[in-house]
Amino acid sequence: MLEAKLRYLPQKFEIIEDGHYVKCSVTGQTIFLDELKYWCVARQEPYIDGMASLQRHLQLMDENKRNDIEAKEAIADFYKKYSIEDMKDITVITENDEI
């Protein structure tokens, strides 16, 4: 048996490489294509069931929350280190700016 490669679309999936099954992104369990009912289009991930899908969603929410907290802590540390006077000469370059 071969593992398939799929593109997950709303309400359906497209077979990119032929195969018989995919692996659940959360549990690693085998999901035969005729039994595949749960996936995430945005993350392109298959799930064995609704519970695995929810588990992944909650995991990502937790990771995002931790990242937000770390970013806020880094900003707070920055402001503790530098005064407004120190920051007057800082130039912020965004990805749209030309150097």
N, C-alpha and C positions, 0 to 999 in steps of 0.2 A: 504494500500500500504506500502511496505517495502523499506527502503533505502538499496541499494546494496553496497557491498564492492568489489572494482575492483583493479586489477593490470594493470597499464597502460604500454603498450608496444609500440614499433614503429609500426604504421599503424593499431593497433588493441588493444583491451583490453581483459583481462581474468577475468571472474567472480569468485571471491573468496567466496562470500556469496550471495546467490540469493536475488534479489530485483527488484524493478521496476524503480528506479531512483537513482541519486547521487545529491549532492548539489555543486553548483559552488563555488570554493574556494575564489572567489573575491566578488561575489554578494550575495551568499547564496541561489540563486534561484534554484528551482528544475529543473533537466535535466533528462528527461526520457531516458532510455538506447538506444532506437531506434533513438533518436535525438542527442545523444552525438557525437560530431565531433571534439572537441578541448580538448586537455589535454597536460600535460607536463610529459614526462617519468621520467626525472631527479628528479622532485619534487613530482611526483605521485599525481598531482592535476588536477581535471576536471574544465573546463570553459564553461560558457553558450555560448560564442561566441568569435570570434577573438579579439574583442575589450577588453574583460575581460582578455584574455591571454596577450595582449600587456600591459594592465594596471598593471598586476601582474609583468611582466618582468621589466617595468619601476620602479615600487615600489622597487623591489629587487636591481636594479641598484643604486637607490638613497640610500638605506640602506647600500649597500656595499661602496658607495662613502663616506657616513658619517663615517662608521667604519674605512675606510682608513685614513680619516682626523683625527679622534680621535687617531688612532695608531701613526700617524706621530707626533701629538701634545704630546703624552705621551713620545715618544722617544726624542723629542726636550726638554721637561721638564727634563728628565733624564740627558741629556747631560749638561743642565744648572746647575743641582745640583751637579754633580760629575765631577771632573777633570780626565784627563787621568791617573794621578798618583793614584787616588782613585780606578780606575778600574783595575789596574794591578793584583789585587788578586781575581778578580771575576772569578768564574768557571761557565761556561754555560753547563747545562746538557740538552741533547735532549732526546726525547722519545726512541731513539735507544741505548743510553748509559746505562751501568749498574752502579748502585750506590754502 
